[in-house]
Amino acid sequence: MNKKIIFPIVGVALLSGSLLGYDTPIQANTYNNVDVNIEQDAKSEQTLMQTAQAKLEELTGNTYTLIQGTATKDSIHFKRENFKDDIITYKKNGKLEDIGININYEDLNGGKYQTKLKETWEALFPGETPKYVSISESIYRVGTISSNAKQNKQVYMEDNGELHGVNYAPDDAPVSVQKKAAQVLSKLTNGKVKQGAKLDRMFVRDGKPNVYQYKYKSKTMDVSFAIEEQTLELLQAGVHHSNGKSIDNYEEFQKEEKAKDAKIKNLTLDTLMKNAVKDAKTMLNLDLKGYKGARGTNAWDKDQMTFTKKGAPTVIATVDTDGSFNDFIVEKYGQHLSFDGNTIVGPANEEPKLLIN
């Protein structure tokens, strides 16, 4: 790893001393401190790189050559050589911050997840194996997402080996679900569209009814909804209208997002609660009376609200700038189905193409 070392500019008074053939005490200490700091930084970075290599070997069974990415005030970033989109970040105190890597299943070499993945896929899909594996470990999440090309099947596993979820593109849905889907599409589009929704995903949960997600897209709107088999309950419904405009300039995009956040911030909790009760009833036939609502507090969820009620499923909803709600997700059985998940397509050592489901 080559690094440019930039020494501090020494003042004129000190410089004159060096020209006479000696260093002043202050100047000598300055040089020494610079040398010590550089040596300490280099040793620290080398140690963290070795720590990262050991972690990757634990996860994949492989030893990788790492290169250093951008260093920030508190952390250092690494990438595997010849891999574009790795996220390997360690705090300068040696603690793991975030690892997110993609690897071909066939390239796993006895790593932490290989046996668990093999057993899980054999049980779920006899005769099939995943093709791509996304491994992530951080303070927020631990586990894998594995997928293959056949029906775009995805298996989500947590660190303890427990199955978190499975979804894939089914050939068809039961007749009862198909009939329900036609009714839902008509209702969500105010009767303007009665057919054309495509079956996109089937979510399989251990011991629970399957969930089928449909999507409809036109020039003016995007509609998505998820129906639970057997109960025919809606566990997700979203309607997003499009004005046909797209923003390519990032600064303009940020400007619009800030204006959007400001409008939503000005909406009172009382107004949001009233609108949520009304819109949930209209879109999902879901009664939110008695629920408590809380706004999102993070940069990424300022347009979201979480509704909770003792003994009832948590509901996540997305609010528009006018105070109306355009998307609801019902976390039945305490499970959050990733209706907006990403699918990895393409070899792991190339920049992945992400398909937004």
C-alpha atoms as a printed R data frame, in Angstrom:
    type eleno elety resid chain resno       x       y       z
1   ATOM     1    CA   MET     A     1   0.000   0.000   0.000
2   ATOM     2    CA   ASN     A     2   1.611   3.243  -1.110
3   ATOM     3    CA   LYS     A     3   0.806   6.389   0.786
4   ATOM     4    CA   LYS     A     4   2.091   9.898   0.227
5   ATOM     5    CA   ILE     A     5   3.518  11.426   3.376
6   ATOM     6    CA   ILE     A     6   3.107  15.180   3.572
7   ATOM     7    CA   PHE     A     7   5.280  16.831   6.187
8   ATOM     8    CA   PRO     A     8   4.160  20.045   7.866
9   ATOM     9    CA   ILE     A     9   5.728  23.290   6.615
10  ATOM    10    CA   VAL     A    10   8.373  24.444   9.054
11  ATOM    11    CA   GLY     A    11   8.510  28.123   9.992
12  ATOM    12    CA   VAL     A    12  11.257  30.462   8.780
13  ATOM    13    CA   ALA     A    13  12.908  30.775  12.198
14  ATOM    14    CA   LEU     A    14  13.272  27.034  12.514
15  ATOM    15    CA   LEU     A    15  14.335  26.661   8.915
16  ATOM    16    CA   SER     A    16  17.218  29.053   9.444
17  ATOM    17    CA   GLY     A    17  18.543  26.805  12.174
18  ATOM    18    CA   SER     A    18  18.525  23.756   9.910
19  ATOM    19    CA   LEU     A    19  20.430  25.679   7.243
20  ATOM    20    CA   LEU     A    20  23.208  26.190   9.767
21  ATOM    21    CA   GLY     A    21  23.527  22.439  10.090
22  ATOM    22    CA   TYR     A    22  21.580  21.745  13.291
23  ATOM    23    CA   ASP     A    23  17.969  21.296  14.433
24  ATOM    24    CA   THR     A    24  16.455  23.427  17.138
25  ATOM    25    CA   PRO     A    25  14.925  21.388  20.009
26  ATOM    26    CA   ILE     A    26  11.393  22.298  18.900
27  ATOM    27    CA   GLN     A    27  12.121  21.311  15.306
28  ATOM    28    CA   ALA     A    28  13.624  17.999  16.324
29  ATOM    29    CA   ASN     A    29  10.581  17.181  18.457
30  ATOM    30    CA   THR     A    30   8.298  18.109  15.533
31  ATOM    31    CA   TYR     A    31  10.077  15.670  13.226
32  ATOM    32    CA   ASN     A    32  10.023  12.962  15.883
33  ATOM    33    CA   ASN     A    33   6.294  13.423  16.534
34  ATOM    34    CA   VAL     A    34   5.550  13.265  12.807
35  ATOM    35    CA   ASP     A    35   7.589  10.066  12.455
36  ATOM    36    CA   VAL     A    36   5.912   8.481  15.485
37  ATOM    37    CA   ASN     A    37   2.411   9.404  14.309
38  ATOM    38    CA   ILE     A    38   3.081   8.073  10.820
39  ATOM    39    CA   GLU     A    39   4.459   4.824  12.193
40  ATOM    40    CA   GLN     A    40   1.515   4.430  14.567
41  ATOM    41    CA   ASP     A    41  -1.027   5.133  11.805
42  ATOM    42    CA   ALA     A    42   0.687   2.692   9.449
43  ATOM    43    CA   LYS     A    43   0.792  -0.045  12.110
44  ATOM    44    CA   SER     A    44  -2.846   0.590  13.017
45  ATOM    45    CA   GLU     A    45  -3.980   0.376   9.387
46  ATOM    46    CA   GLN     A    46  -1.929  -2.772   8.801
47  ATOM    47    CA   THR     A    47  -3.408  -4.377  11.914
48  ATOM    48    CA   LEU     A    48  -6.957  -3.489  10.846
49  ATOM    49    CA   MET     A    49  -6.287  -4.856   7.370
50  ATOM    50    CA   GLN     A    50  -5.137  -8.156   8.884
51  ATOM    51    CA   THR     A    51  -8.235  -8.180  11.107
52  ATOM    52    CA   ALA     A    52 -10.436  -7.636   8.047
53  ATOM    53    CA   GLN     A    53  -8.661 -10.422   6.136
54  ATOM    54    CA   ALA     A    54  -9.188 -12.816   9.044
55  ATOM    55    CA   LYS     A    55 -12.888 -11.893   9.182
56  ATOM    56    CA   LEU     A    56 -13.343 -12.506   5.454
57  ATOM    57    CA   GLU     A    57 -11.591 -15.870   5.784
58  ATOM    58    CA   GLU     A    58 -14.013 -16.766   8.596
59  ATOM    59    CA   LEU     A    59 -17.013 -15.829   6.432
60  ATOM    60    CA   THR     A    60 -15.905 -17.292   3.094
61  ATOM    61    CA   GLY     A    61 -13.013 -19.672   3.763
62  ATOM    62    CA   ASN     A    62 -10.883 -17.606   1.367
63  ATOM    63    CA   THR     A    63  -7.860 -15.345   1.864
64  ATOM    64    CA   TYR     A    64  -8.186 -12.083  -0.064
65  ATOM    65    CA   THR     A    65  -5.760  -9.310  -0.921
66  ATOM    66    CA   LEU     A    66  -7.233  -6.104   0.437
67  ATOM    67    CA   ILE     A    67  -6.717  -2.532  -0.665
68  ATOM    68    CA   GLN     A    68  -7.453   0.491   1.465
69  ATOM    69    CA   GLY     A    69 -10.311   2.758   0.502
70  ATOM    70    CA   THR     A    70 -11.226   6.159   1.889
71  ATOM    71    CA   ALA     A    71 -10.343   6.747   5.519
72  ATOM    72    CA   THR     A    72 -12.600   8.934   7.641
73  ATOM    73    CA   LYS     A    73 -12.049  10.513  11.020
74  ATOM    74    CA   ASP     A    74 -13.181   7.452  12.962
75  ATOM    75    CA   SER     A    75 -12.984   4.531  10.526
76  ATOM    76    CA   ILE     A    76 -11.007   2.899   7.723
77  ATOM    77    CA   HIS     A    77 -12.512   1.289   4.622
78  ATOM    78    CA   PHE     A    78 -11.160  -1.699   2.705
79  ATOM    79    CA   LYS     A    79 -12.076  -3.587  -0.459
80  ATOM    80    CA   ARG     A    80 -11.092  -6.912  -1.908
81  ATOM    81    CA   GLU     A    81  -8.759  -6.419  -4.841
82  ATOM    82    CA   ASN     A    82 -10.706  -6.511  -8.149
83  ATOM    83    CA   PHE     A    83 -14.081  -6.269  -6.363
84  ATOM    84    CA   LYS     A    84 -15.875  -2.981  -6.954
85  ATOM    85    CA   ASP     A    85 -18.705  -2.837  -4.466
86  ATOM    86    CA   ASP     A    86 -17.418  -4.269  -1.202
87  ATOM    87    CA   ILE     A    87 -18.282  -2.618   2.086
88  ATOM    88    CA   ILE     A    88 -15.593  -3.472   4.648
89  ATOM    89    CA   THR     A    89 -15.352  -0.857   7.371
90  ATOM    90    CA   TYR     A    90 -13.601  -0.963  10.719
91  ATOM    91    CA   LYS     A    91 -13.539   1.619  13.462
92  ATOM    92    CA   LYS     A    92 -10.039   2.860  14.245
93  ATOM    93    CA   ASN     A    93 -10.442   1.279  17.670
94  ATOM    94    CA   GLY     A    94 -10.508  -2.120  15.956
95  ATOM    95    CA   LYS     A    95 -14.249  -2.804  16.115
96  ATOM    96    CA   LEU     A    96 -16.139  -3.995  13.052
97  ATOM    97    CA   GLU     A    97 -18.516  -1.361  11.695
98  ATOM    98    CA   ASP     A    98 -19.890  -2.984   8.563
99  ATOM    99    CA   ILE     A    99 -19.119  -5.788   6.123
100 ATOM   100    CA   GLY     A   100 -21.179  -6.341   2.992
101 ATOM   101    CA   ILE     A   101 -19.756  -8.587   0.271
102 ATOM   102    CA   ASN     A   102 -21.109 -10.549  -2.663
103 ATOM   103    CA   ILE     A   103 -19.657 -13.909  -3.626
104 ATOM   104    CA   ASN     A   104 -20.496 -16.741  -5.989
105 ATOM   105    CA   TYR     A   105 -21.771 -19.726  -4.014
106 ATOM   106    CA   GLU     A   106 -19.267 -22.008  -5.749
107 ATOM   107    CA   ASP     A   107 -16.435 -19.778  -4.488
108 ATOM   108    CA   LEU     A   108 -17.258 -20.375  -0.819
109 ATOM   109    CA   ASN     A   109 -14.474 -22.483   0.631
110 ATOM   110    CA   GLY     A   110 -15.732 -23.778   3.961
111 ATOM   111    CA   GLY     A   111 -16.711 -20.406   5.370
112 ATOM   112    CA   LYS     A   112 -19.110 -19.701   8.186
113 ATOM   113    CA   TYR     A   113 -22.302 -19.983   6.146
114 ATOM   114    CA   GLN     A   114 -21.532 -22.640   3.514
115 ATOM   115    CA   THR     A   115 -22.848 -25.668   5.420
116 ATOM   116    CA   LYS     A   116 -25.970 -23.847   6.616
117 ATOM   117    CA   LEU     A   117 -26.755 -22.619   3.117
118 ATOM   118    CA   LYS     A   118 -26.300 -26.066   1.604
119 ATOM   119    CA   GLU     A   119 -28.579 -27.724   4.168
120 ATOM   120    CA   THR     A   120 -31.238 -25.025   3.844
121 ATOM   121    CA   TRP     A   121 -31.380 -25.108   0.069
122 ATOM   122    CA   GLU     A   122 -31.505 -28.908  -0.010
123 ATOM   123    CA   ALA     A   123 -34.448 -28.847   2.392
124 ATOM   124    CA   LEU     A   124 -36.336 -26.088   0.592
125 ATOM   125    CA   PHE     A   125 -35.434 -26.731  -3.028
126 ATOM   126    CA   PRO     A   126 -34.131 -30.295  -3.532
127 ATOM   127    CA   GLY     A   127 -31.575 -30.512  -6.319
128 ATOM   128    CA   GLU     A   128 -30.970 -26.748  -6.410
129 ATOM   129    CA   THR     A   129 -28.234 -24.555  -5.007
130 ATOM   130    CA   PRO     A   130 -27.890 -20.790  -4.783
131 ATOM   131    CA   LYS     A   131 -25.750 -19.033  -7.341
132 ATOM   132    CA   TYR     A   132 -25.047 -15.748  -5.584
133 ATOM   133    CA   VAL     A   133 -24.573 -15.036  -1.889
134 ATOM   134    CA   SER     A   134 -24.620 -11.654  -0.177
135 ATOM   135    CA   ILE     A   135 -23.019 -11.772   3.275
136 ATOM   136    CA   SER     A   136 -23.458  -8.940   5.740
137 ATOM   137    CA   GLU     A   137 -22.289  -8.397   9.286
138 ATOM   138    CA   SER     A   138 -22.570  -5.167  11.244
139 ATOM   139    CA   ILE     A   139 -24.029  -3.731  14.411
140 ATOM   140    CA   TYR     A   140 -27.366  -3.657  12.560
141 ATOM   141    CA   ARG     A   141 -27.599  -7.004  10.763
142 ATOM   142    CA   VAL     A   142 -25.931 -10.386  10.520
143 ATOM   143    CA   GLY     A   143 -26.648 -13.081   7.961
144 ATOM   144    CA   THR     A   144 -26.893 -13.906   4.287
145 ATOM   145    CA   ILE     A   145 -29.145 -13.466   1.302
146 ATOM   146    CA   SER     A   146 -28.656 -16.208  -1.275
147 ATOM   147    CA   SER     A   147 -30.362 -16.405  -4.645
148 ATOM   148    CA   ASN     A   148 -30.355 -18.271  -7.915
149 ATOM   149    CA   ALA     A   149 -31.639 -17.622 -11.405
150 ATOM   150    CA   LYS     A   150 -34.425 -20.197 -11.418
151 ATOM   151    CA   GLN     A   151 -37.594 -18.323 -10.453
152 ATOM   152    CA   ASN     A   152 -35.259 -15.776  -8.887
153 ATOM   153    CA   LYS     A   153 -35.414 -17.602  -5.569
154 ATOM   154    CA   GLN     A   154 -34.016 -15.839  -2.522
155 ATOM   155    CA   VAL     A   155 -33.310 -17.271   0.923
156 ATOM   156    CA   TYR     A   156 -32.649 -14.979   3.899
157 ATOM   157    CA   MET     A   157 -30.725 -16.492   6.790
158 ATOM   158    CA   GLU     A   158 -29.706 -15.051  10.119
159 ATOM   159    CA   ASP     A   159 -26.409 -15.610  11.917
160 ATOM   160    CA   ASN     A   160 -27.782 -18.401  14.108
161 ATOM   161    CA   GLY     A   161 -28.703 -20.399  11.006
162 ATOM   162    CA   GLU     A   162 -32.428 -19.805  11.382
163 ATOM   163    CA   LEU     A   163 -34.373 -19.126   8.244
164 ATOM   164    CA   HIS     A   164 -35.595 -15.532   8.175
165 ATOM   165    CA   GLY     A   165 -37.555 -15.750   4.941
166 ATOM   166    CA   VAL     A   166 -37.832 -17.142   1.437
167 ATOM   167    CA   ASN     A   167 -39.305 -15.515  -1.635
168 ATOM   168    CA   TYR     A   168 -39.359 -16.241  -5.346
169 ATOM   169    CA   ALA     A   169 -41.300 -15.666  -8.537
170 ATOM   170    CA   PRO     A   170 -44.023 -18.361  -8.672
171 ATOM   171    CA   ASP     A   171 -45.642 -19.657 -11.828
172 ATOM   172    CA   ASP     A   172 -49.107 -18.874 -10.524
173 ATOM   173    CA   ALA     A   173 -51.205 -18.157  -7.441
174 ATOM   174    CA   PRO     A   174 -54.261 -20.060  -6.134
175 ATOM   175    CA   VAL     A   175 -57.552 -19.118  -7.799
176 ATOM   176    CA   SER     A   176 -58.855 -17.499  -4.616
177 ATOM   177    CA   VAL     A   177 -55.798 -15.214  -4.502
178 ATOM   178    CA   GLN     A   178 -56.173 -14.338  -8.189
179 ATOM   179    CA   LYS     A   179 -59.806 -13.284  -7.682
180 ATOM   180    CA   LYS     A   180 -58.850 -11.212  -4.662
181 ATOM   181    CA   ALA     A   181 -56.041  -9.561  -6.642
182 ATOM   182    CA   ALA     A   182 -58.464  -8.367  -9.320
183 ATOM   183    CA   GLN     A   183 -60.721  -6.825  -6.653
184 ATOM   184    CA   VAL     A   184 -57.796  -5.129  -4.911
185 ATOM   185    CA   LEU     A   185 -56.389  -3.621  -8.115
186 ATOM   186    CA   SER     A   186 -59.761  -2.160  -9.003
187 ATOM   187    CA   LYS     A   187 -60.176  -0.722  -5.506
188 ATOM   188    CA   LEU     A   188 -56.691   0.809  -5.289
189 ATOM   189    CA   THR     A   189 -57.123   2.499  -8.694
190 ATOM   190    CA   ASN     A   190 -60.667   3.733  -7.954
191 ATOM   191    CA   GLY     A   191 -62.097   1.398 -10.571
192 ATOM   192    CA   LYS     A   192 -59.926   2.785 -13.376
193 ATOM   193    CA   VAL     A   193 -57.903  -0.424 -13.779
194 ATOM   194    CA   LYS     A   194 -59.480  -3.853 -13.415
195 ATOM   195    CA   GLN     A   195 -56.731  -6.099 -14.812
196 ATOM   196    CA   GLY     A   196 -53.038  -6.073 -15.643
197 ATOM   197    CA   ALA     A   197 -51.455  -6.639 -12.230
198 ATOM   198    CA   LYS     A   198 -48.613  -9.158 -12.499
199 ATOM   199    CA   LEU     A   199 -47.710 -11.741  -9.896
200 ATOM   200    CA   ASP     A   200 -44.217 -10.715  -8.774
201 ATOM   201    CA   ARG     A   201 -43.219 -12.577  -5.603
202 ATOM   202    CA   MET     A   202 -44.321 -15.330  -3.285
203 ATOM   203    CA   PHE     A   203 -43.135 -15.095   0.336
204 ATOM   204    CA   VAL     A   204 -42.822 -18.429   2.158
205 ATOM   205    CA   ARG     A   205 -42.833 -18.418   5.967
206 ATOM   206    CA   ASP     A   206 -42.399 -21.412   8.229
207 ATOM   207    CA   GLY     A   207 -45.774 -22.562   9.508
208 ATOM   208    CA   LYS     A   208 -47.574 -19.500   8.129
209 ATOM   209    CA   PRO     A   209 -49.694 -18.951   5.003
210 ATOM   210    CA   ASN     A   210 -47.847 -17.941   1.849
211 ATOM   211    CA   VAL     A   211 -48.028 -14.304   0.779
212 ATOM   212    CA   TYR     A   212 -48.385 -13.307  -2.894
213 ATOM   213    CA   GLN     A   213 -47.309  -9.888  -4.106
214 ATOM   214    CA   TYR     A   214 -48.695  -8.271  -7.260
215 ATOM   215    CA   LYS     A   215 -47.490  -5.206  -9.159
216 ATOM   216    CA   TYR     A   216 -49.080  -2.922 -11.710
217 ATOM   217    CA   LYS     A   217 -47.205  -0.183 -13.558
218 ATOM   218    CA   SER     A   218 -48.346   2.476 -16.020
219 ATOM   219    CA   LYS     A   219 -47.132   5.905 -17.118
220 ATOM   220    CA   THR     A   220 -49.155   7.547 -14.381
221 ATOM   221    CA   MET     A   221 -48.997   5.176 -11.424
222 ATOM   222    CA   ASP     A   222 -47.282   2.256  -9.727
223 ATOM   223    CA   VAL     A   223 -49.420  -0.090  -7.643
224 ATOM   224    CA   SER     A   224 -48.286  -2.974  -5.452
225 ATOM   225    CA   PHE     A   225 -50.128  -5.180  -2.976
226 ATOM   226    CA   ALA     A   226 -49.567  -8.436  -1.098
227 ATOM   227    CA   ILE     A   227 -52.254 -10.971  -0.252
228 ATOM   228    CA   GLU     A   228 -51.976 -13.652   2.391
229 ATOM   229    CA   GLU     A   229 -53.224 -17.028   1.231
230 ATOM   230    CA   GLN     A   230 -56.072 -18.642   3.250
231 ATOM   231    CA   THR     A   231 -57.100 -15.439   5.070
232 ATOM   232    CA   LEU     A   232 -56.919 -13.308   1.865
233 ATOM   233    CA   GLU     A   233 -55.842 -10.378   4.066
234 ATOM   234    CA   LEU     A   234 -53.834  -7.544   2.543
235 ATOM   235    CA   LEU     A   235 -50.433  -7.308   4.213
236 ATOM   236    CA   GLN     A   236 -49.154  -4.541   1.936
237 ATOM   237    CA   ALA     A   237 -50.691  -1.957  -0.362
238 ATOM   238    CA   GLY     A   238 -49.076   0.983  -2.099
239 ATOM   239    CA   VAL     A   239 -50.141   3.478  -4.758
240 ATOM   240    CA   HIS     A   240 -47.616   5.947  -6.140
241 ATOM   241    CA   HIS     A   241 -48.620   8.479  -8.782
242 ATOM   242    CA   SER     A   242 -46.054   9.713 -11.295
243 ATOM   243    CA   ASN     A   243 -45.877  13.105 -12.990
244 ATOM   244    CA   GLY     A   244 -43.558  11.727 -15.659
245 ATOM   245    CA   LYS     A   245 -40.634  13.907 -14.560
246 ATOM   246    CA   SER     A   246 -37.244  12.539 -13.602
247 ATOM   247    CA   ILE     A   247 -34.455  14.332 -11.769
248 ATOM   248    CA   ASP     A   248 -30.918  13.617 -12.956
249 ATOM   249    CA   ASN     A   249 -29.172  16.367 -10.995
250 ATOM   250    CA   TYR     A   250 -28.228  15.220  -7.492
251 ATOM   251    CA   GLU     A   251 -28.289  18.715  -6.010
252 ATOM   252    CA   GLU     A   252 -31.773  19.286  -7.403
253 ATOM   253    CA   PHE     A   253 -32.859  15.928  -5.999
254 ATOM   254    CA   GLN     A   254 -31.541  16.839  -2.546
255 ATOM   255    CA   LYS     A   255 -33.273  20.204  -2.729
256 ATOM   256    CA   GLU     A   256 -36.607  18.540  -3.470
257 ATOM   257    CA   GLU     A   257 -36.092  15.967  -0.714
258 ATOM   258    CA   LYS     A   258 -35.398  18.702   1.846
259 ATOM   259    CA   ALA     A   259 -38.523  20.582   0.740
260 ATOM   260    CA   LYS     A   260 -40.507  17.346   1.035
261 ATOM   261    CA   ASP     A   261 -39.153  16.669   4.540
262 ATOM   262    CA   ALA     A   262 -40.022  20.210   5.607
263 ATOM   263    CA   LYS     A   263 -43.636  19.842   4.433
264 ATOM   264    CA   ILE     A   264 -44.058  16.528   6.227
265 ATOM   265    CA   LYS     A   265 -42.490  17.952   9.397
266 ATOM   266    CA   ASN     A   266 -45.131  20.705   9.438
267 ATOM   267    CA   LEU     A   267 -47.948  18.156   9.502
268 ATOM   268    CA   THR     A   268 -49.317  17.669  13.022
269 ATOM   269    CA   LEU     A   269 -49.458  14.220  14.595
270 ATOM   270    CA   ASP     A   270 -53.210  14.618  15.003
271 ATOM   271    CA   THR     A   271 -53.633  15.244  11.266
272 ATOM   272    CA   LEU     A   272 -51.402  12.297  10.395
273 ATOM   273    CA   MET     A   273 -53.309   9.955  12.709
274 ATOM   274    CA   LYS     A   274 -56.682  10.949  11.255
275 ATOM   275    CA   ASN     A   275 -55.421  10.511   7.682
276 ATOM   276    CA   ALA     A   276 -53.773   7.187   8.485
277 ATOM   277    CA   VAL     A   277 -56.986   5.763   9.976
278 ATOM   278    CA   LYS     A   278 -58.936   6.860   6.900
279 ATOM   279    CA   ASP     A   279 -56.404   5.711   4.299
280 ATOM   280    CA   ALA     A   280 -55.705   2.346   5.972
281 ATOM   281    CA   LYS     A   281 -59.444   1.628   5.969
282 ATOM   282    CA   THR     A   282 -59.727   2.591   2.302
283 ATOM   283    CA   MET     A   283 -56.639   0.791   1.024
284 ATOM   284    CA   LEU     A   284 -56.471  -2.328   3.183
285 ATOM   285    CA   ASN     A   285 -59.786  -2.395   5.036
286 ATOM   286    CA   LEU     A   286 -57.564  -2.131   8.121
287 ATOM   287    CA   ASP     A   287 -58.862  -0.515  11.312
288 ATOM   288    CA   LEU     A   288 -56.138   1.598  12.966
289 ATOM   289    CA   LYS     A   289 -58.347   2.912  15.762
290 ATOM   290    CA   GLY     A   290 -56.615   2.473  19.101
291 ATOM   291    CA   TYR     A   291 -53.164   2.396  17.526
292 ATOM   292    CA   LYS     A   292 -50.410   4.784  18.633
293 ATOM   293    CA   GLY     A   293 -48.436   6.479  15.873
294 ATOM   294    CA   ALA     A   294 -44.774   7.517  15.923
295 ATOM   295    CA   ARG     A   295 -42.881   9.462  13.274
296 ATOM   296    CA   GLY     A   296 -39.624   8.260  11.759
297 ATOM   297    CA   THR     A   297 -36.649  10.015  13.331
298 ATOM   298    CA   ASN     A   298 -33.831   8.947  11.009
299 ATOM   299    CA   ALA     A   299 -32.663  10.579   7.801
300 ATOM   300    CA   TRP     A   300 -34.033   7.673   5.748
301 ATOM   301    CA   ASP     A   301 -37.502   7.349   7.321
302 ATOM   302    CA   LYS     A   302 -38.740  10.899   7.837
303 ATOM   303    CA   ASP     A   303 -41.674  10.106   5.558
304 ATOM   304    CA   GLN     A   304 -42.642   7.002   7.552
305 ATOM   305    CA   MET     A   305 -44.792   6.326  10.580
306 ATOM   306    CA   THR     A   306 -44.982   3.254  12.778
307 ATOM   307    CA   PHE     A   307 -48.325   2.298  14.334
308 ATOM   308    CA   THR     A   308 -48.451  -0.032  17.331
309 ATOM   309    CA   LYS     A   309 -51.207  -1.537  19.446
310 ATOM   310    CA   LYS     A   310 -50.957  -4.190  22.149
311 ATOM   311    CA   GLY     A   311 -51.924  -7.575  20.761
312 ATOM   312    CA   ALA     A   312 -52.060  -6.327  17.162
313 ATOM   313    CA   PRO     A   313 -49.549  -6.381  14.271
314 ATOM   314    CA   THR     A   314 -47.233  -3.399  13.869
315 ATOM   315    CA   VAL     A   315 -48.032  -1.304  10.806
316 ATOM   316    CA   ILE     A   316 -45.470   0.713   8.826
317 ATOM   317    CA   ALA     A   317 -46.841   3.486   6.607
318 ATOM   318    CA   THR     A   318 -45.405   6.053   4.197
319 ATOM   319    CA   VAL     A   319 -46.849   9.569   4.139
320 ATOM   320    CA   ASP     A   320 -46.971  12.035   1.233
321 ATOM   321    CA   THR     A   321 -46.379  15.783   1.463
322 ATOM   322    CA   ASP     A   322 -50.118  16.500   1.582
323 ATOM   323    CA   GLY     A   323 -50.535  14.292   4.650
324 ATOM   324    CA   SER     A   324 -52.108  11.354   2.852
325 ATOM   325    CA   PHE     A   325 -50.637   7.846   3.094
326 ATOM   326    CA   ASN     A   326 -49.581   5.983  -0.046
327 ATOM   327    CA   ASP     A   327 -48.150   2.728   1.350
328 ATOM   328    CA   PHE     A   328 -48.895   0.376   4.255
329 ATOM   329    CA   ILE     A   329 -47.094  -2.768   5.434
330 ATOM   330    CA   VAL     A   330 -48.651  -5.015   8.084
331 ATOM   331    CA   GLU     A   331 -46.089  -6.969  10.119
332 ATOM   332    CA   LYS     A   332 -48.298  -9.948  10.849
333 ATOM   333    CA   TYR     A   333 -46.786 -12.583  13.180
334 ATOM   334    CA   GLY     A   334 -44.084 -10.017  13.995
335 ATOM   335    CA   GLN     A   335 -42.418 -10.608  10.623
336 ATOM   336    CA   HIS     A   336 -41.381  -7.813   8.290
337 ATOM   337    CA   LEU     A   337 -41.518  -9.012   4.708
338 ATOM   338    CA   SER     A   338 -39.046  -7.168   2.508
339 ATOM   339    CA   PHE     A   339 -41.421  -5.957  -0.182
340 ATOM   340    CA   ASP     A   340 -38.765  -3.558  -1.484
341 ATOM   341    CA   GLY     A   341 -35.793  -5.911  -1.330
342 ATOM   342    CA   ASN     A   342 -32.898  -6.015  -3.760
343 ATOM   343    CA   THR     A   343 -32.052  -8.959  -5.989
344 ATOM   344    CA   ILE     A   344 -28.420  -9.602  -6.867
345 ATOM   345    CA   VAL     A   345 -27.861 -10.462 -10.517
346 ATOM   346    CA   GLY     A   346 -24.494 -11.144 -12.150
347 ATOM   347    CA   PRO     A   347 -21.131 -12.536 -11.050
348 ATOM   348    CA   ALA     A   348 -20.011 -11.483  -7.587
349 ATOM   349    CA   ASN     A   349 -16.761  -9.947  -8.842
350 ATOM   350    CA   GLU     A   350 -18.606  -7.555 -11.120
351 ATOM   351    CA   GLU     A   351 -20.662  -4.573 -10.145
352 ATOM   352    CA   PRO     A   352 -24.031  -6.124  -9.231
353 ATOM   353    CA   LYS     A   353 -27.112  -5.093 -11.147
354 ATOM   354    CA   LEU     A   354 -29.792  -4.432  -8.565
355 ATOM   355    CA   LEU     A   355 -33.392  -5.075  -9.483
356 ATOM   356    CA   ILE     A   356 -35.748  -3.194  -7.184
357 ATOM   357    CA   ASN     A   357 -38.611  -5.546  -6.432
